[in-house]
Amino acid sequence: MRRIRRQELPPTPVFFHAAQRSVRVNVEAAVIAPLSRHLGLTLGSVVRFHNLPEPGVKKTDRFLTSGVQLTFEGPGTELQGD
C-alpha cells in the first residue's frame, strides 16, 4: 500500500473593492498519491467566489482537476521529507 499525501494550498488573498463592496476568494486543495519516487497522481479541487459577478454569471465556480506529477532530482536538489 502506498502513502497518500494531502497538500493544502493557502487561499489566495481576498480582494476588496471598496466602492463596489466586491469580494473575491480563491481556495485550492490537492491530494497526491505517489506511485514511485518520481511519479504521482494528483486530484484537486478549486473553488472561486465573487460576490458581485457579471450579469448572467454565478457567484461560485467549482473545478475538479487531475494530473500527473513528475519529480526530478539532481545535484543539490535532494528532497527532504518525512
C-alpha positions as CSV (number, residue, x, y, z in Angstrom):
1,M,0.0,0.0,0.0
2,R,1.3,3.4,-0.9
3,R,1.3,6.5,1.1
4,I,-1.1,9.3,0.2
5,R,-0.1,12.9,0.9
6,R,-2.6,15.7,1.3
7,Q,-1.4,19.1,0.3
8,E,-3.5,22.2,1.0
9,L,-2.5,25.4,-0.7
10,P,-3.2,28.6,1.3
11,P,-6.1,30.6,-0.1
12,T,-5.1,33.5,-2.4
13,P,-5.6,36.9,-0.9
14,V,-9.1,38.2,-0.6
15,F,-9.6,41.2,-2.9
16,F,-11.8,44.0,-1.8
17,H,-13.1,46.9,-4.0
18,A,-14.4,49.5,-1.5
19,A,-16.6,51.4,-4.0
20,Q,-18.5,48.2,-5.1
21,R,-18.1,46.2,-1.9
22,S,-16.7,43.4,-4.1
23,V,-15.1,40.3,-2.5
24,R,-13.2,37.6,-4.4
25,V,-11.8,34.5,-2.8
26,N,-9.9,31.5,-4.4
27,V,-9.3,28.3,-2.5
28,E,-7.4,25.3,-3.8
29,A,-6.7,21.8,-2.3
30,A,-5.0,18.8,-3.8
31,V,-4.3,15.1,-2.9
32,I,-1.2,13.5,-4.2
33,A,-0.8,9.7,-4.5
34,P,2.8,8.7,-5.1
35,L,3.2,5.8,-7.5
36,S,7.0,5.8,-7.2
37,R,9.8,8.1,-6.0
38,H,9.5,10.3,-9.2
39,L,5.8,9.8,-10.3
40,G,2.5,10.6,-8.6
41,L,-1.1,11.2,-9.5
42,T,-2.9,14.3,-8.3
43,L,-6.6,15.1,-7.7
44,G,-7.6,18.6,-6.8
45,S,-10.4,21.0,-6.2
46,V,-10.7,24.7,-6.8
47,V,-13.4,27.0,-5.5
48,R,-13.6,30.6,-6.7
49,F,-16.1,33.1,-5.2
50,H,-17.0,36.6,-6.3
51,N,-20.0,38.2,-4.6
52,L,-20.6,40.7,-7.5
53,P,-20.2,38.7,-10.7
54,E,-21.0,40.0,-14.2
55,P,-24.7,39.6,-15.1
56,G,-25.6,36.0,-16.0
57,V,-22.6,34.6,-14.2
58,K,-22.8,32.5,-11.0
59,K,-21.1,33.7,-7.8
60,T,-19.2,30.5,-7.1
61,D,-17.2,28.4,-9.6
62,R,-16.0,24.9,-8.7
63,F,-13.4,22.9,-10.6
64,L,-12.1,19.4,-10.2
65,T,-8.6,18.9,-11.5
66,S,-6.4,15.8,-12.1
67,G,-2.9,15.3,-13.3
68,V,0.4,13.5,-13.2
69,Q,3.3,14.9,-11.0
70,L,6.9,14.3,-12.0
71,T,9.7,15.0,-9.5
72,F,13.2,15.5,-10.8
73,E,16.2,15.4,-8.5
74,G,19.7,16.5,-9.4
75,P,22.9,17.6,-7.7
76,G,22.0,19.9,-4.8
77,T,18.2,19.4,-5.2
78,E,17.8,16.4,-2.9
79,L,14.3,16.3,-1.4
80,Q,13.9,16.3,2.3
81,G,10.8,14.7,3.6
82,D,9.2,12.6,6.2
